[in-house]
């Protein structure tokens, strides 16, 4: 299916080819412009199309260009607008459009993952597992006039991302431009995403009566760490259930009341072998899952595995330019982060393609950093040798044909070439002398002194 012109890149940089194939499918201009028209409430498309803006920002997120202005200069002759028009469009980007972009990417990629046969089993049979977590965007530069009089860090917003481990995709997001916002402030947005037979797993910031009762009323389940401020009533005695890799597990019945309703739940307690970073020696997990669906040990293990979404945030931050510090306006910063989540979904499809061809363990051992590095080093040269017209046929492939094409490219990848580097345990840092402002040392003299000792 791939022409002979692709062969050098298939042999030297197959991951770069896979990236472009996936992005070509995800970012079809006509689909993007239609999504914008269907979602936007105030903004419009005239001289600058939404698809053109996405293509420009995509190069920034993938680190092909260092910032928005550099990306604009490369496209200045093709665009009929000024650089200020680009920034104005980003500044006013509607949150609904950014959120729809992430959801649309998951809807496009899920059939391809199914065609690859790469869907993982559900954590609890009959339930769709959905992990939700929040991420505050990093501080930005103080380019805005309102930020110049303050030394405080400028926080451009917060993202709540919903991750589905069965398909390894971020499927939905809740966005707020308020950098101080807490999870409970977005309760209504979260409950709007809940569907029957969902299983929601979250940290204690999501443990509010409104969310717990709202999830239960919709016929869904939850596994959420108990917040210290949650009002509750314990029933009966705490019963020993066994132990996991991290500690001893007990279970006890618990009752909650909210707006005249009563909800009976299970409280699973893990007495930890090692305290958490906050110094907690016990964690309590609240769930309404029936005992026959998941016992206490299974509930404790499901909560422990919720860190996978934090791994996705870390991956996005380390391998992509998801938080350009020059985008001070909240809506612009949130739009860039959503594009990064879409790009991370594309990477998830690449991993699914690799698992369909190679053994699972070597694929899981592949370093996200080295994968991203190959793409950054090769992408510009590949797009010069293979201009956009060469990729247009791949944008029209259906899920089955795209899956087969990705399998073809995946056969050229050697997973061991991208293996993670494993380091030993960190040594405790030696004691340092008292800090002195403006002090300095000569590295050369310290090394010479070390040799003499």
N, C-alpha and C positions, 0 to 999 in steps of 0.2 A: 504493500500500500504506500510505502514511503519511497519517494523518488531517489535517484542516484545522488542527487545534490546533497541529500541529508546524510549520506554515509560517513563522511569525515567527522561530523558532529556526533553521530551515533557511536562511533568507535572511541572518540576522545572525550566527549561530554554528553553522555546520554541523559543525565538528569536535567540538563539545560533544555534538551529537546522535549522531555516529558513536561517540564514546567510550561513551555510555550504552548504545547498541545492542550494542556489543561486550561491555561488562561485564555486561549483562543475560544474554547468552548464556553467558559464562564462569562467572558466579557464581549459577547457579540454586540456590536453597536446598536442594531435594531432592537434587541431585547432590552438593553440598558435604557435606551431612550423611551421605550414603551413603559418600562418599570417606573421611570421618572414621571411620565405623564399620568400614570395611574395613581401614583402615590403623593406627589407634591401638591400642597394646598395653596401655596402663595407663589413660589418660584415658577419660572417659565423658561422655555428654550427658544432662543432666537439666533443670535450670531454665534453663541457658544452652546454646543450640544452637551448633554450630560455625559454621553459616551466619550467625548473628547476630553472632558475634565477627568473622568475615571482613568483614561489611558495615560494622561499626564501624571496624575497622582500615583498611579500604579508603579511608574518608573522610580518615584521617590521612595515608596514603601519597599520596593525590591532593592533599594540602594544602588540602582543604576545611575541615578543622579543624586547629588548630596542634598538638594533642597528644591523647593517649588520654583524659584526663579531660574535655577540652572536648567530644570526640565522645560520651563517655558522658552528659554533662549534656543533650545534645540528644536523647538516646534514653532518658532515665531513666524516663519514664512508660511506655514500651513494653517495657522490660526488667524482669524480675522478680527481678533480682539487684542486689547492691551494687557500687559501683565497685571495692571490694577483691576481689570475686569475679572481676571482669574481669582485674585484675592477676594474681591467683592462676592463672587459666587461661592467661594469656600466659606466666607464669613457668615453667609446667610443659609448655608446648607441645612435643610430641614432634617430634624432628628428622625422623622418617620422614613425618609428616603434612605438614610444611612442604615437604619435597622432593617428595612426591606431588602437592602443589598445583601446582607448576611443571610437572611432567611432564604432569599432566592438562590444563593449559591448552594445551600444545603439541599434545596429541592432539586437542583440540577444534578448534583453529584451523587445523591443517594441511589438513583437507578443504575448509575455506572458501577458503584461499589457492589450492588447486588448482582450485576452482570458479571463482575469479576469473581463473585463467590467469596467476598472478603468480609462479609458481615459477621461480627462476633456474636456469641450467644448472649441472650438477656441475662442479667444478674439474678433476676427472680423470674421464673417462667410465668408468662401471662402479663408481665408489667414492662412498660418501656422506661428504662432507666434514664433519668435526666438529672445531671449535676449542675447546680447553679452556684456561682461565686461572683464576687465583686472585684473590680480593679480600678483604683484611683489613677488617673493619668498623671504622668510625671510633670514636675514644674516646667514652665516655659520661660523663655526670655521675656524681659519687661519692655517689649516694643510698644505695647498699647499705652496710650497717654495716662489712663487711670492707674496703671501699674508702676509708673516711674517714681512716684513719691514714697513707695514702700519698699522695705527690705525683705518683707515676707515672701515666701515662695508662692508663685501664681499657679493655682490648681485649675486646669481647664475643664474638668468634668469627671464623671464616673460612669463605668460600664458594668452592667450585670450580664454575664454571658451564660447561656444554657448549652451545656455540652452533653452529647449522647455517645457514650462509650461504645455501643454496639456498632456504630458506623464511623466513630472517631471524628465527628464533625461538630463544630459550633453551629447550632441550628437557629438560635434566636438570641436577641439581645434586648435589654432595657437600658435606655440612655437618659442621663440627666446632665445638664450643663453646670449644675451646682457641685463644685468640688468638695463641699462639706457634707453632701447628702449621705445619709445612712441607708442601709438596705430596707429598713422598715418604711422609709418614705416612699418606696416604690412598690408597696404591697399590692396596690390595685393593678399595676402593670404586670406584676408576677402572676397574680391570680388569673388574669386574662389569658395567660399562656397555658394554664393547667387544663388537661384533658383527662377523661375517664381512663383508668388503668395505667396512669403515669406513676412512676416512683421517683419522688423528688428527694435528692440527697444534698444536704447543705450544712454549713457551719452554724455556730450559735447565733450569729447576727441575724439569721432568718427565723429564729425561734420566737415567734410572737403568736399570741392566741389568734389573732386575725388570720395569719397565714395557715396555722395548723388546722383551724376549723374550716377555713376556705378550701383547703386542699381536700379535706375529708368529705365535705359537702359535695364536691364535684366527683366523688367516686374514685379518687386517686389516693396514693399512699405516700408516706414521708418517712425518711430516716434523717433526723436533724439533731445536732448536738444541743443539749438543754442550755438555755441562757440562765444566768444567775437570777435575773429579774422575772422569770416566768412564774406566775402563781400556780400552785398545784397542790394536790392532796394524795399522799401515798396510801396504798391499801395493802394489807397483808404483810408478809415477811419477805425479805430479800433472799432469793434462792441462788445457790452456787450453780453455775452452768458449765464450768470448765475454764480453760485458758487458751489464749491465742499467743502469737509470737511476741506481743507487746505487754501482756499482763493477764490478770485473773478477771473473769467475767461473772457478774451476777445479774439477776433480773428481778424486777418488782413491778406490780401493777400500780398504775397511777391514774388519777382522774383530773380532768380539766373542765373549767366552766367559763362560758363566754356568751354574753347576751342571752341568758336564759336557757342555754343549751349545755348539755354535759357530754363529754367525750372520754371514753375509757381507752387508755393507751398502755403501752409497755415501756418501762424505763430500763434500759440496759446500761449497766455500770461497768466500766473497765478500770480496775486498779492497776496503774501502770508500773512496770518494772523500773522505768526511768522517767523522771518528771518531764513535762513539756517545757518548751522555752519560756513559758509564762510561769513556771513553777508548779503547775497543777499535777497532783499525784493521782487524781481520779477524773474521768470524764463520764458524763451521763448522756446517753443517746435516747431520744424519744421517738417511738415509731407506732404507727397504727396497723402495721403489717400483721396478718394473722400468724399465729405460731406455726401452723402447718406449712406456710409459705417460706418462712425464714426464722430459724431459731436464734437465740441470743448471740451465739458465736458468729452466725452468718451476718447478723445486723452489725456487729462490731467490725467485721471484716469489710463490709460494704462502706461503712463510714471511713475506715482507714484508707480505702482506695479512692476516696473523693479527691485526694491530692492530684489525681491525673489532670484535673482542670487547671490547677496551679502550674503544673508542668507545661500546659499549653500556653498559659500567659508568659511563662519564662521563655519558652521557645519563640514566641512572637517578639518578645522584647530583645532577645539576644541575636536573632537571625534576621530580623526585619527592622526597617525604620518606621516603627508603628507609632512613635510619639515625637514627630519633628518638633524640636523645642522653639522653632520660629513661628509656629502656628498658635498664636496667643488666644485667638477667638475660640470659645468653647466648641461651637458647632463645627468649625474647621478641624479642630483637634480630634473630635469624636468621629468625624468622617474618615480621617486618616487611620484611626485605630480600627474602624470597621473594615476598611479595605485590607488592613493587615490580617484581620480575622478571616476574610475571604481568601487571602493568599495562604494562610495556614491551613484552610480547608483544602486548597489545591495540593499542598504538600501531603495532607492526609490521603488524598486520592493517589498520589504517587506512591506512598508507602503501601497502600492497598494493592496497587499494581505489582509492586515488588514481591509482596507476600503471595500473590497469585502465581508467581513464577519460581521464586526462591524459597528456601526454608525460612520459617518464621524467625528463629533465634538470630541468625546473622542480620536479618533486616531490622529487628528491634535494637541491635547493637550499633546500627549506623548512626554516626554523629550528625545531628541537625546542622551544626556549624559547618562541617566540611561539605555537606550537601549544598547549603546556601552559598558557600564560598565558590564552588564550581559554577553555580548559576551566575553569580556576580562577575566572575572573571571571563566568562564566555559569552554572556547574553548579547552585549553590544556587537561584538564581532559576528556572532551568528545571525543577528538581524540585518547586518550589512550584506553578508553573503546570501542570506535567505530572506529577502524583503517580505513585507506583510502579504503581498499577493500570493506567495508560495504557501501560506498557511490558511488561506481562506477556505479551501475545501474541507479542512478539519473542523471548522466551526459549524458545518452543517451535518456532522455525523450524529446518528442517534446513539443511545446509551450503549447498545451492544457493539456497534462498530467502533466507538471510541474506546471501549474496554479492550477490544481485540487489538487496536492500534497501540494502546499503552502496554499491553502484554508483549507485543513485538519489540518495543523499545526497551522494556524492562529486561529482556534477555541479554542486552548488551551491558547491563550494570553488574559490576562485581562488588557485592556488599562489603567484603573484607577490605576493600580499598578505602572505605569511609568509616572504618571501625573507630569507636570512641576510644580515647586515651584514658586508661584507668590509673589513677595515682593512689599512692598509699595513704594511710591516715595522716592528718595534719599534725605537725609538732606544735606544742604550746609555745607561744611567742616568749622570748626572753624578756626580763624586766628592763624597762627603759629609764633613762635619766629624766629628771624633771624638765618639762617643756620650757623653753626660753624663746620668746618671740623674736624672730629675726636671726636666730642662731643658724649655723650651718657647719657642715663637716666636709672634709676632703675624703672621698671614697678611696682614692689611691693610698692615702696615709693609713686609713683603717685596714686596708688589705695588707699593707706592708707590716703593720703592727701585728696582724694575725699570724703572718708567716714567722715572725720572730718569737711568738709565744709557744 
